[in-house]
Structure formats: structure tokens, C-alpha cells
Amino acid sequence: MARAAPRIEEAGELPRDVLRDLEEHGCLSLAADPRYGGGGLALPELLRTLRRLARADASVAWNVMVWAQSHITMARLPIDTYDKVLGPGPAVPVSATSAGDGTVRDTSAGLTLTGSWRFASAVHHAQWLLLHCRVADGATERPSGVLVPRSAVTIEPDWQVLGLRGTGSDTVHAHDVPVTPGDLYALEGHLSAAATSHSLLPVRPSFALHTAAVALGTARGALDCLITPTPGTARGERALDPVRAYELGEVASRLDTALAGLKQQAHTAWRSVTRAPEPSASEIPAAMAASAVQAVRTAVDTALWCFQAAGSAALYDRSPVQRRLRDTLAIAQHANVRPSHFGVLGEAISGAPPGPGP
């Protein structure tokens, strides 16, 4: 997978052979219910898999993450709709994005969806899309999610960005796309018979942990670029000056500490939905999100140090160290890992009422 990374970035999406490899290894449905042929991974195992994939290539891990999150979200659909999507089997690529705006209206032709959404990762491989929207009900509108076939939307190829270039996260547009009541789902609350323990976790904090796992794996991949021996040189043969050795040790230690925190939050969160909740369960969502923010910050710092340590060779786009720095910077822009989550945790710990926000 790591050898394919330059090709993935150049293509701007996952090449078909990479997609086939991922499908053969069950990576299109890691979090889906085993009763439907999915992997059924628990949260800690899902994060470990995302880290390992990201260590090879962040774009691959990001798309696998989106597919896992899509299967978790689809459990909010009516079970008949869920069965319609996964009828051919669990290896059905489903893209999802909440970064946009759309409205479902009741017209003379029935319910129709119109809107635009950015960051539809892996959309070119998707068969279905999950989109956040608003459902018009008279003079009011309620938030909702909607499932639409990818063939019903227009894709705008605008994914020319700093990092995660291989995710194919283009913008999609819908214009009077027909939908049915069965294609709509509540963003919170209702769960179908296809729900797993993932469905019981707080959505954004758990998805933040996914995001942080990709970031930490990417940063570890940047470290790998520096410590992997060059061809013809055995590990340990190259001299490392004391200052650089100290810096490397410190960076690696901070990365391990962030990973340990992420693992702890994952285990605590998973226990909260698979066993009796702990007394401090009310703080779990805020702690999950804050741990994810801290992990992503550490990943960015690690990748930046690796970039600086790599010297002038890292200035070239073909440099794997530079690519990993760009990828971590792109990950850090995601709404799920905003620094404001630290404030939410502080309020939860102190018991203070929420403030006006930053």
C-alpha cells in the first residue's frame, strides 16, 4: 500500500486495483454488522486498523474511515432501506458528508432534494451517498439525513487541495433529486435492527477518534521515513548526533503518549455502550473529542518535525515526508477535531454551564 501512495495522490482518488485489494480484505465494511456480512470491529480494533492503513497512506485510511462511518450512519435508516443498499453484500462503497446544505421539499412530483455538499470522500467509487439536509415541513425545517444514489447527483471535480489528495473528496450537487420517506433518517435517536454498539456512541466524538487514529498513523509513517534504512545500509549503521537523537526520542515519546490517550478513550467509550456505564459517563463524549484534538495536534507536530529533519529533499512534492505533513495538516482542518472541544471538556469536568463559545 505504501508503494502505491504516490500513484494514489497523483490520481486524486484510489486506483481500481487498490480498491479491489481493500475489498478483498474486508476494508469496505469494517464496522458493519456481521449479520450483514460486515467486519463488526469494536471501536479499539477499528482505530488500530485505521492507524495501520494510515501508516502506509493517509488517503487510503481516510476512505476506509468514511466507509466505516457510513455503515454506522446507515443503521439509522429504515431497515428496508438498509437492506436495499446492502442487498448485493457488505462491500458497497457509500460516501458521506455533512459539509453542505440541502433541502427536501414536497413538490407536485413528490419529495425532491436540492443542494450542494463538499468533501464527499471516495465519491467516484460510491454507489450511494449519505447527506445532511433539512426537510421542509410547512413554514419550518428540521435537520435530517438522506440517502441518494450516486448516479442522481452531479460531481464537481474541485479537489485540488493541500493534503489527502488521494481521497477524491469532490463537491456534489443535487437538483430536484427524487427521494422517498424511507430514504430519510434521523441524525439522532432512531436506530434500526442493523444497529451495532457503534450506533450507541456519541456520533461526533466517536468520529473524532476515527479521525485522530488516521492522523496518528500518518505521523508514524512520517517517522518511518526517517528511521528506515536507505538501500544498502543496515539499521543503526548511520551515526545520529546527540541533539537529533534527543529530538527523535522526544517526538516518538509524545506520539506514543497521544496514542495511549486515544486508546484509553476508545476502551472507556466502548465499555460505556457494551457494559454498565461508569459514574463519570457524562464526561465521556467531551473527553473523547478532546483526546482526539490532542492526538491530531501531536500528529501535526510530529510530521512537521520530520519534515524539518528531512532537510531540503522534503521540499519536493514527491517526498513521502512532505506528503505526510500535508496529510496531517489537512486532517487537522476537520470540524470533528476543532480546538473548541477542550473547552467542552473543561465545562464537563467543572460542572460549569456552557459558555458562549470562542
C-alpha positions in Angstrom: 0.0 0.0 0.0 2.8 2.4 0.8 4.4 1.8 -2.6 1.1 2.8 -4.2 0.9 6.1 -2.3 2.5 8.4 -4.9 0.2 6.9 -7.6 -2.9 7.4 -5.4 -2.0 11.0 -4.8 -1.4 11.6 -8.5 -4.7 10.0 -9.5 -6.6 12.1 -6.9 -8.6 9.0 -5.9 -8.0 5.3 -5.1 -7.0 3.4 -8.3 -9.2 0.4 -9.1 -6.5 -2.2 -8.1 -6.1 -0.6 -4.7 -9.9 -0.6 -4.2 -10.0 -4.3 -5.2 -7.3 -5.1 -2.6 -9.3 -3.2 0.1 -12.5 -5.0 -0.8 -10.8 -8.4 -0.7 -9.6 -7.6 2.8 -13.0 -6.5 4.0 -12.0 -2.9 4.4 -15.2 -1.5 2.8 -17.3 -2.7 5.7 -15.2 -2.9 8.8 -17.9 -1.5 11.2 -20.9 -3.2 9.6 -22.9 -5.8 11.5 -21.5 -9.3 10.9 -25.2 -10.4 10.4 -25.0 -8.4 7.2 -21.5 -9.7 6.2 -19.6 -6.8 7.8 -16.4 -6.9 9.9 -18.1 -6.0 13.1 -14.9 -4.5 14.6 -15.1 -3.0 18.0 -14.0 0.6 18.4 -10.5 -0.1 19.6 -9.9 -2.6 16.8 -11.3 -0.2 14.2 -8.9 2.6 15.4 -6.0 0.2 15.2 -6.8 -0.8 11.7 -7.1 2.8 10.6 -3.7 3.6 12.1 -2.1 0.8 10.3 -3.6 1.8 7.0 -2.6 5.4 7.6 0.9 4.4 8.3 1.1 3.3 4.7 -1.1 6.0 3.2 -3.5 8.6 4.7 -5.8 8.8 1.8 -6.5 5.0 1.9 -7.1 5.2 5.6 -9.4 8.2 5.2 -11.6 6.5 2.7 -11.8 3.3 4.7 -12.8 5.5 7.7 -15.6 7.2 5.7 -16.9 3.8 4.6 -17.0 2.6 8.2 -18.7 5.8 9.3 -21.2 5.4 6.5 -22.2 1.9 7.6 -22.6 3.2 11.2 -24.8 6.0 10.0 -26.9 3.8 7.7 -28.1 1.9 10.8 -30.4 5.0 11.3 -32.2 4.2 8.0 -35.4 2.1 8.0 -34.4 -1.5 7.8 -35.9 -2.0 4.4 -33.8 0.8 3.0 -30.7 -0.6 4.7 -31.4 -4.0 3.1 -31.8 -2.3 -0.2 -28.3 -0.8 0.0 -26.5 -3.9 1.3 -28.6 -6.4 -0.7 -25.6 -7.1 -3.0 -23.3 -7.6 0.0 -21.4 -5.5 2.6 -18.7 -4.4 0.1 -20.8 -1.4 -1.1 -18.9 1.8 -1.1 -21.0 4.6 0.5 -19.8 8.2 0.6 -21.0 10.6 3.2 -20.6 14.3 4.0 -22.3 16.8 6.3 -20.4 19.7 4.8 -23.1 21.4 2.8 -26.7 22.4 2.7 -29.7 20.9 1.0 -33.4 20.9 1.4 -36.0 18.2 0.8 -39.4 19.6 -0.3 -42.7 18.1 -1.0 -43.5 19.1 -4.6 -46.1 18.0 -7.2 -43.7 15.3 -8.3 -43.2 14.1 -4.7 -40.3 14.6 -2.3 -37.2 16.1 -4.0 -33.7 17.1 -2.8 -31.8 20.1 -3.9 -28.4 21.3 -2.5 -24.6 21.1 -2.6 -22.1 19.4 -0.4 -18.3 19.5 -0.2 -15.8 16.8 0.9 -17.7 13.8 -0.5 -14.7 11.4 0.0 -14.4 8.4 -2.4 -17.5 9.7 -4.2 -16.2 8.4 -7.6 -16.3 4.8 -6.2 -19.5 5.2 -4.3 -22.8 3.6 -5.2 -24.7 5.7 -2.6 -24.4 9.0 -0.7 -25.4 10.0 2.8 -26.0 13.7 3.0 -27.1 16.1 5.8 -30.1 18.2 4.8 -33.2 20.0 6.0 -36.7 18.7 5.5 -39.3 21.4 4.8 -42.5 21.0 6.8 -44.7 23.9 6.1 -43.0 27.0 7.4 -40.4 25.1 9.4 -37.5 22.9 8.5 -36.0 20.0 10.6 -32.5 18.6 10.2 -32.2 15.2 8.7 -30.0 12.8 6.8 -30.9 11.5 3.3 -29.7 8.6 1.2 -29.4 9.1 -2.5 -27.8 7.0 -5.3 -24.6 8.5 -6.5 -25.9 8.4 -10.1 -28.5 11.0 -9.1 -26.0 13.8 -8.3 -23.6 15.8 -10.3 -19.9 15.7 -9.2 -17.8 18.8 -9.4 -14.1 17.9 -9.7 -12.7 20.5 -7.4 -10.5 18.5 -5.1 -7.2 20.4 -5.7 -6.0 20.7 -2.1 -3.0 20.7 0.3 -3.3 17.2 1.7 -5.4 13.9 1.5 -5.2 14.4 -2.3 -6.0 10.8 -3.0 -9.4 10.8 -1.3 -11.3 12.1 -4.3 -13.3 14.3 -1.9 -15.1 16.3 -4.6 -18.2 18.5 -4.3 -21.6 17.1 -5.2 -24.8 18.9 -6.4 -28.3 17.6 -6.3 -31.1 19.3 -8.2 -34.7 18.0 -7.7 -33.5 14.5 -7.0 -36.5 12.3 -6.1 -36.4 10.8 -2.6 -38.8 8.8 -0.5 -39.7 9.0 3.2 -37.7 5.7 3.5 -34.6 7.5 2.3 -34.6 9.9 5.2 -33.1 9.2 8.6 -32.9 11.0 12.0 -29.5 12.4 12.9 -30.1 11.2 16.5 -32.3 8.8 18.2 -33.9 6.2 15.9 -31.9 3.1 15.2 -32.8 0.1 13.0 -32.3 -3.6 13.6 -28.9 -3.2 11.8 -27.5 -1.0 14.6 -24.3 -2.1 16.4 -22.6 -0.8 19.6 -21.1 1.9 17.3 -24.5 3.3 16.8 -24.8 3.9 20.6 -21.7 6.0 20.8 -21.9 9.8 20.6 -21.6 10.4 16.9 -19.1 13.3 16.6 -16.8 12.3 19.4 -16.5 8.8 18.2 -15.9 10.0 14.6 -13.3 12.4 16.1 -11.5 9.3 17.5 -11.5 7.8 14.0 -10.0 11.0 12.6 -7.3 11.1 15.2 -6.4 7.5 14.5 -5.7 8.3 10.9 -3.7 11.3 11.9 -1.5 9.3 14.4 -0.9 6.6 11.8 0.1 9.2 9.2 2.5 10.8 11.7 4.0 7.4 12.5 4.5 6.9 8.7 6.5 10.2 8.6 8.8 8.9 11.4 9.2 5.7 9.4 10.6 7.7 6.5 13.4 9.0 8.7 14.3 5.8 10.6 14.0 3.3 7.8 17.5 2.4 6.5 18.4 3.5 3.0 19.1 0.7 0.5 22.4 -0.9 1.3 22.6 0.5 4.8 21.7 -1.6 7.8 19.6 -0.1 10.7 21.9 1.5 13.2 24.9 2.0 10.9 24.3 5.7 10.3 25.5 8.0 13.1 23.0 10.1 14.9 24.2 13.2 16.6 23.1 13.6 20.3 20.8 16.6 19.6 19.0 14.8 16.8 18.8 11.6 18.9 17.2 13.6 21.8 14.7 15.3 19.5 13.8 11.9 17.9 13.2 10.3 21.2 11.1 13.2 22.5 8.9 13.2 19.3 8.4 9.5 19.4 7.6 9.6 23.1 5.0 12.3 22.6 3.4 10.3 19.8 3.2 7.2 22.0 1.6 9.3 24.8 -1.0 10.6 22.4 -1.7 7.1 21.2 -2.0 5.8 24.7 -4.6 8.5 25.5 -6.6 7.7 22.4 -6.6 4.0 23.2 -7.8 4.7 26.7 -10.7 6.9 25.5 -11.6 4.2 22.9 -11.7 1.5 25.6 -13.7 3.6 28.0 -16.2 4.7 25.4 -16.7 1.1 24.2 -17.2 -0.1 27.7 -19.8 2.6 28.2 -22.0 1.1 25.5 -21.2 -2.6 25.9 -21.3 -2.8 29.7 -22.8 -0.8 32.6 -21.8 2.9 32.3 -19.2 4.3 34.7 -20.1 7.1 37.2 -18.3 9.6 35.1 -20.0 8.5 31.9 -21.4 12.0 31.3 -17.9 13.3 30.7 -17.0 10.6 28.2 -18.1 12.4 24.9 -16.2 15.5 25.8 -13.1 13.5 26.8 -13.2 11.5 23.6 -13.3 14.7 21.5 -10.6 16.4 23.5 -8.3 13.4 23.3 -8.8 13.3 19.5 -7.9 17.0 19.2 -4.7 16.5 21.3 -3.8 13.5 19.2 -4.2 15.4 16.0 -2.1 18.3 17.3 0.7 15.8 18.3 0.5 14.2 14.8 0.9 17.6 13.1 3.9 18.5 15.4 5.5 15.1 14.7 5.1 15.4 10.9 6.4 18.9 11.0 9.5 17.8 12.9 10.0 15.0 10.4 9.7 17.5 7.5 12.3 19.8 9.1 14.6 16.9 9.9 14.5 15.6 6.4 16.2 18.7 5.0 15.8 20.2 1.6 14.9 16.9 0.0 11.5 17.3 1.7 10.7 20.4 -0.4 9.7 18.3 -3.4 6.1 17.1 -3.7 7.4 13.6 -4.3 8.9 13.5 -0.8 6.9 11.0 1.3 7.7 13.1 4.4 6.2 16.2 2.8 3.1 14.2 1.7 2.6 13.0 5.3 2.9 16.6 6.6 0.4 17.8 4.1 -1.9 15.0 5.0 -1.8 15.7 8.8 -2.4 19.4 8.2 -5.5 18.5 6.1 -6.8 16.1 8.8 -6.4 18.9 11.4 -8.8 21.1 9.5 -11.7 18.7 10.1 -14.6 20.1 12.2 -14.6 17.0 14.4 -11.2 17.9 15.8 -11.6 21.6 16.5 -9.7 23.0 19.5 -13.0 24.2 21.0 -13.5 20.7 22.2 -11.0 21.4 25.0 -13.5 24.0 26.4 -16.3 21.5 26.3 -14.3 19.1 28.3 -13.4 21.8 30.8 -17.0 22.6 31.3 -17.9 18.9 31.7 -15.2 18.4 34.4 -16.0 21.6 36.3 -19.8 21.2 36.1 -20.0 24.8 34.8 -22.8 25.7 32.4 -21.7 26.0 28.8 -20.4 29.4 27.9 -21.0 31.5 24.7 -18.1 29.7 23.0 -15.0 31.1 21.4 
